[in-house]
Every structure is written in structure tokens, then in C-alpha cells.
Amino acid sequence: MRGPRLRLGAVTDASTPDAPSSPGVHSGAAADPQELAARAAARLAELTGVPGHDVALVLGSGWAAAADLVGEVVAEVAADEVPGFSKPVVSGHVGTLRSLSVPREGAEPLRALVIGARTHLYEGHGVRAVAHGVRTAAAAGCRTVVLTNGCGGLDPAIAPGSAVLIRDHVNLTGRSPLEGPTFVDLTDLYSSRLRELARTVRPDLPEGVYVQFPGPHYETPAEVRMAGVIGGTLVGMSTALEAIAARHAGMEVLGLSLVTNLAAGVQAEPLSHAEVLAAGREAAPRCAALLAGLVPLL
């Protein structure tokens, strides 16, 4: 369902002496990541009037329309009004943070934070900026995060336009969002409990292993073959680093990929971002229906 939106104007962070006029991602590059996330969560509460949230949704290519069906929009904030965030540079990604009220049968409404301003590693802002969204969600009280993306598929049996549950990942970025002797178990990183819950909404959802490459270039056919050899069935440029940071922050993680194209070497045609956007638009109603049925159960 969809309710009236509250568009909120820019607010300068006068409480922080060194805050720039636009407290975007560049301003947070040198800050302690936990402190910056706490500051962002406090500003988010101030701007939206919502003191805390229960679940976070990070919406990648093909998934943005889901926010319109998941619940009533209580407030919508431009991402660059919140410390540590900036406007997205990728077509197909919205540049807002939304607070939704999600109705649940026999229970209080769920408070969902929709993060439409994802930072990718290839943008050059560093790993802290990539992980800032999920860390802010944790600081805002979220106990669960749903990470979504558009990706390339290695299995010809999973056609473009299909949603796939992420069972595990391979991180080929050579980076980690964790710093120092921070040892976090990733055995069940993508919660088996949440995957089973998703199947109560759509029983035929397949599973796959997501391989994150650094980007921004697409993978070569040889790299795609390598990804398959090491167990991958999906390839993309997001999600894995965010999932690690979310687990470290104590959140339960559900990962969902939308196969927007078959990966290089699997299909004969050259890859293009226009193809990704077109596949995302075509699949948007199905992705939205999946999340609309799933989020109230979280």
C-alpha cells in the first residue's frame, strides 16, 4: 500500500563542528565507522520523526519499485542529507532513505528502513562507505537486513528476470569491511531461517552462490568460468561486503539477487548496463510482489 509522502528539506548538522554543508559520504571517510553510523541514525530519526526501525531493505537494480508495495511511506529523505551518505552515481538506483510502516496481521506495524542510496566499491570512496548503509541500519535498531541486487547468472536454466536466494558468497574484491583483529563467523551468513521464510511466499525460489567482483567493468568470460569453478552461480559488484558488515553489527541477513542477464561467455551477446536496466524494469512487479509478501513476516 502507499500513503502520503513527507518530503523533508535539507538540515545542516550544526552539532558537529567539522561537518561540511552537505554531509555526504566523503565527509565520513576518515571518521570512526561506528560513530558515523550512530550519528547518521540519530539524524535519520530527527529528519523522519521515527525513533527506530526493525528491518532494513537495501534495494539494488530491479528492486526499487518494491518500496511502493511494501508499506506506507511515513517519510522520505534525500540521502545526502544524512551523514555518511551521498547521491548514487548508478542509473537505476534511487537517492533516498525511506521510512515505511508495514502492516502485520495481529501485530504492531513493522518499521522498515529502505536504503536506496547504495555505495559501490568501484566508486572509490572506500570500504567504510560501502558498509555505511547497513551500519546505519543497525544503529537505527534494525535486527534484520534484506540485501538485494541485480546480477549476472551462470546457470542457463535460471532465466533473466528470475529472483534467486543467496545461499553463500565468494568475496573477490580483496577487501573486508572489518578492520583489525575482528574475527566474525560467516558460516550461516545468509540466514537459512530467512531463506525458508522466503519460500513460504514463493516456494519455487532457487538458491545460488553470489560472487562479488570489484567492478565497474563487467567480468570476462574467463573470470565467469573461474567463478563457476569455485562454486559461484551469480556474479555482481555489491552485497558481499555489506553482508559481512551486517553480520558483524548483529543483524540477520537475507540476500536476494535478480538475474538481469546471463554472464559473459554464457550468453553470446555483449553485456550492457542498458540490458540490466531493461531486465530490472520488466521484473520489477514480480520483485515488488515478493518483498511485499515477505517483509511483513520479518
C-alpha positions as CSV (number, residue, x, y, z in Angstrom):
1,M,0.0,0.0,0.0
2,R,1.1,3.6,-0.4
3,G,0.3,6.6,1.7
4,P,1.1,10.3,1.5
5,R,4.8,11.1,1.5
6,L,6.5,13.6,3.7
7,R,9.3,15.2,1.8
8,L,11.9,16.7,4.1
9,G,14.2,19.6,3.4
10,A,17.9,19.7,4.0
11,V,19.1,20.2,7.5
12,T,22.7,21.3,8.3
13,D,24.4,19.3,11.1
14,A,25.3,22.2,13.3
15,S,26.0,19.9,16.2
16,T,29.2,18.7,14.5
17,P,31.9,21.4,14.3
18,D,33.7,19.8,11.3
19,A,30.6,18.8,9.4
20,P,30.6,20.1,5.8
21,S,27.5,21.8,4.3
22,S,26.5,18.5,2.6
23,P,27.3,15.7,5.0
24,G,27.8,13.1,2.3
25,V,29.9,10.0,2.0
26,H,33.2,11.9,1.5
27,S,32.8,13.6,4.9
28,G,32.7,10.2,6.6
29,A,35.7,8.7,5.0
30,A,38.1,9.4,7.9
31,A,35.5,9.1,10.7
32,D,35.2,6.1,13.0
33,P,32.6,4.0,11.2
34,Q,30.6,3.1,14.2
35,E,30.5,6.7,15.4
36,L,29.5,7.9,11.9
37,A,26.7,5.3,11.8
38,A,25.4,6.4,15.2
39,R,25.4,10.0,14.0
40,A,23.6,9.0,10.8
41,A,20.9,7.1,12.7
42,A,20.4,10.0,15.1
43,R,20.0,12.4,12.1
44,L,17.6,9.9,10.4
45,A,15.4,9.8,13.5
46,E,15.4,13.6,13.6
47,L,14.5,14.0,10.0
48,T,11.8,11.3,9.8
49,G,10.3,11.6,13.2
50,V,10.7,7.8,13.6
51,P,12.9,6.9,16.6
52,G,13.9,3.5,15.3
53,H,13.4,0.8,12.7
54,D,13.0,-3.0,12.8
55,V,14.2,-4.2,9.3
56,A,16.3,-2.6,6.6
57,L,15.9,-3.1,2.8
58,V,18.8,-2.3,0.5
59,L,17.3,-2.1,-2.9
60,G,19.5,-2.8,-5.9
61,S,18.8,-2.8,-9.7
62,G,15.3,-4.1,-10.4
63,W,14.1,-3.9,-6.8
64,A,13.5,-0.1,-6.3
65,A,9.7,-0.3,-7.1
66,A,9.2,-2.8,-4.2
67,A,9.2,0.0,-1.7
68,D,5.9,1.3,-3.2
69,L,4.1,-2.0,-2.3
70,V,5.8,-3.0,1.0
71,G,4.1,-0.4,3.2
72,E,3.0,3.2,3.8
73,V,5.7,5.8,3.3
74,V,6.0,7.7,6.6
75,A,8.9,9.9,5.5
76,E,11.4,10.2,2.6
77,V,14.8,11.9,3.0
78,A,17.4,12.7,0.4
79,A,20.4,10.5,1.1
80,D,22.9,13.3,1.1
81,E,21.0,15.0,4.0
82,V,22.3,12.2,6.3
83,P,25.9,12.0,7.5
84,G,27.9,9.5,5.5
85,F,25.6,9.1,2.6
86,S,25.7,10.7,-0.9
87,K,23.6,10.6,-4.1
88,P,24.0,7.3,-6.0
89,V,26.0,7.5,-9.2
90,V,24.5,4.4,-10.9
91,S,21.4,4.6,-13.1
92,G,18.6,2.6,-11.7
93,H,19.4,3.4,-8.0
94,V,17.3,6.0,-6.2
95,G,18.9,8.5,-3.9
96,T,16.6,8.4,-0.9
97,L,16.2,6.8,2.5
98,R,12.5,6.0,3.3
99,S,10.8,5.1,6.5
100,L,7.8,2.7,5.9
101,S,5.1,1.5,8.2
102,V,4.4,-2.2,7.2
103,P,1.1,-3.6,8.4
104,R,1.1,-7.0,10.0
105,E,-1.9,-9.2,10.9
106,G,-2.4,-9.4,14.7
107,A,0.7,-7.4,15.5
108,E,2.1,-3.8,15.6
109,P,3.2,-2.4,12.2
110,L,6.8,-3.1,11.3
111,R,9.1,-0.2,10.8
112,A,11.1,-0.6,7.7
113,L,14.1,1.5,6.6
114,V,14.5,1.4,2.8
115,I,18.0,2.3,1.7
116,G,18.0,3.4,-2.0
117,A,21.4,5.0,-1.8
118,R,23.9,2.2,-2.1
119,T,27.6,2.9,-2.4
120,H,29.6,0.5,-4.6
121,L,33.3,-0.2,-4.1
122,Y,34.1,0.9,-7.6
123,E,33.0,4.5,-6.8
124,G,36.3,4.9,-5.0
125,H,35.0,6.1,-1.6
126,G,36.5,3.1,0.3
127,V,35.0,0.1,2.1
128,R,33.8,2.1,5.0
129,A,31.4,4.0,2.7
130,V,30.2,0.7,1.2
131,A,29.3,-0.6,4.6
132,H,27.9,2.6,6.0
133,G,24.3,1.9,5.0
134,V,24.0,-1.4,6.8
135,R,25.9,0.0,9.8
136,T,23.4,2.9,10.0
137,A,20.5,0.5,9.8
138,A,21.9,-1.5,12.7
139,A,22.5,1.8,14.7
140,A,18.8,2.7,13.9
141,G,17.7,-0.6,15.6
142,C,17.3,-2.9,12.6
143,R,17.6,-6.6,13.6
144,T,17.2,-7.9,10.0
145,V,18.6,-6.6,6.7
146,V,17.4,-7.7,3.2
147,L,20.2,-7.1,0.7
148,T,19.1,-7.1,-3.0
149,N,21.0,-6.7,-6.2
150,G,20.8,-7.2,-10.0
151,C,23.4,-9.7,-11.2
152,G,24.7,-11.9,-14.0
153,G,23.7,-15.6,-14.0
154,L,25.9,-18.6,-14.7
155,D,23.1,-21.1,-15.0
156,P,21.3,-21.0,-18.3
157,A,18.4,-22.8,-16.6
158,I,17.8,-19.6,-14.4
159,A,16.5,-17.2,-17.0
160,P,17.0,-13.4,-16.8
161,G,14.2,-11.9,-14.8
162,S,14.4,-14.6,-12.1
163,A,14.8,-13.9,-8.4
164,V,17.3,-16.1,-6.6
165,L,18.0,-16.5,-2.9
166,I,21.7,-16.1,-2.0
167,R,22.9,-19.1,0.0
168,D,26.5,-18.0,0.3
169,H,29.1,-15.8,-1.3
170,V,32.6,-15.5,-2.6
171,N,34.3,-12.2,-2.0
172,L,36.7,-11.5,-4.8
173,T,37.2,-7.8,-4.0
174,G,40.3,-8.3,-2.0
175,R,38.8,-6.1,0.7
176,S,36.9,-6.5,4.0
177,P,34.7,-4.0,5.8
178,L,36.2,-5.2,9.1
179,E,39.4,-3.7,10.5
180,G,41.9,-5.1,12.9
181,P,41.6,-8.4,14.8
182,T,37.8,-8.6,14.2
183,F,37.0,-12.3,13.7
184,V,33.4,-12.9,12.7
185,D,31.9,-16.3,11.9
186,L,30.2,-16.3,8.5
187,T,29.1,-20.0,8.4
188,D,25.4,-19.1,8.1
189,L,25.8,-15.5,6.9
190,Y,22.8,-15.7,4.7
191,S,20.2,-16.9,7.2
192,S,18.8,-20.4,6.4
193,R,15.8,-19.4,8.6
194,L,15.0,-16.4,6.4
195,R,15.5,-18.3,3.2
196,E,12.9,-20.8,4.4
197,L,10.6,-17.9,5.3
198,A,11.0,-16.5,1.8
199,R,9.9,-19.8,0.4
200,T,6.6,-19.6,2.2
201,V,5.9,-16.6,-0.1
202,R,7.4,-18.2,-3.2
203,P,8.1,-21.9,-2.9
204,D,9.9,-22.2,-6.2
205,L,12.7,-19.7,-5.4
206,P,16.1,-21.2,-6.4
207,E,19.3,-20.7,-4.5
208,G,22.8,-19.6,-5.6
209,V,26.2,-18.6,-4.5
210,Y,27.0,-14.9,-5.3
211,V,30.5,-13.9,-6.3
212,Q,31.3,-10.2,-5.8
213,F,33.8,-8.7,-8.2
214,P,35.2,-5.2,-7.6
215,G,33.8,-3.7,-10.9
216,P,33.0,-1.4,-12.5
217,H,33.9,-3.3,-15.7
218,Y,31.9,-6.5,-16.3
219,E,33.6,-9.9,-15.8
220,T,35.4,-11.5,-18.7
221,P,34.3,-15.0,-19.9
222,A,37.4,-16.5,-18.2
223,E,36.5,-14.8,-14.9
224,V,33.0,-16.1,-15.2
225,R,34.3,-19.6,-15.8
226,M,36.6,-19.2,-12.7
227,A,33.6,-18.1,-10.6
228,G,31.8,-21.3,-11.7
229,V,34.8,-23.5,-10.8
230,I,34.9,-22.1,-7.3
231,G,31.2,-22.6,-6.7
232,G,29.6,-19.4,-7.9
233,T,26.3,-19.2,-9.8
234,L,25.7,-15.5,-9.7
235,V,28.2,-12.6,-10.3
236,G,27.9,-8.9,-9.4
237,M,29.5,-5.9,-7.8
238,S,27.8,-5.5,-4.5
239,T,26.3,-7.3,-1.5
240,A,29.1,-9.4,0.0
241,L,30.9,-6.6,1.8
242,E,27.6,-5.3,3.1
243,A,26.6,-8.7,4.3
244,I,29.9,-9.1,6.3
245,A,29.4,-5.7,7.9
246,A,25.7,-6.6,8.7
247,R,26.7,-9.8,10.4
248,H,29.4,-8.0,12.4
249,A,26.7,-5.5,13.5
250,G,24.5,-8.3,14.8
251,M,21.9,-8.4,12.0
252,E,20.3,-11.4,10.4
253,V,20.9,-11.3,6.7
254,L,18.7,-12.3,3.7
255,G,20.2,-11.9,0.2
256,L,18.1,-11.8,-3.0
257,S,19.5,-11.5,-6.5
258,L,17.6,-10.6,-9.6
259,V,19.3,-12.2,-12.6
260,T,19.3,-9.4,-15.1
261,N,21.4,-11.1,-17.8
262,L,23.4,-14.3,-18.4
263,A,27.0,-13.6,-17.6
264,A,29.8,-13.1,-20.1
265,G,30.5,-16.2,-22.1
266,V,27.2,-17.8,-21.0
267,Q,25.3,-15.6,-23.5
268,A,26.8,-14.7,-26.9
269,E,25.7,-11.1,-26.9
270,P,27.9,-8.3,-25.3
271,L,26.9,-7.1,-21.9
272,S,25.4,-3.6,-21.3
273,H,24.0,-1.6,-18.4
274,A,21.0,-0.8,-20.6
275,E,20.2,-4.5,-20.7
276,V,20.4,-4.6,-16.9
277,L,18.0,-1.7,-16.5
278,A,15.6,-3.1,-19.1
279,A,15.5,-6.5,-17.3
280,G,15.1,-4.8,-14.0
281,R,12.1,-2.8,-15.3
282,E,10.5,-6.0,-16.7
283,A,10.9,-7.9,-13.5
284,A,10.0,-5.1,-11.1
285,P,6.4,-6.1,-10.5
286,R,7.5,-9.7,-9.5
287,C,10.3,-8.5,-7.3
288,A,7.9,-6.0,-5.6
289,A,5.3,-8.7,-5.0
290,L,7.9,-11.0,-3.5
291,L,9.1,-8.4,-1.0
292,A,5.6,-7.2,-0.2
293,G,4.7,-10.7,0.8
294,L,7.9,-11.3,2.7
295,V,8.7,-8.2,4.7
296,P,5.6,-8.4,7.0
297,L,6.8,-11.8,8.1
298,L,10.2,-10.5,9.2
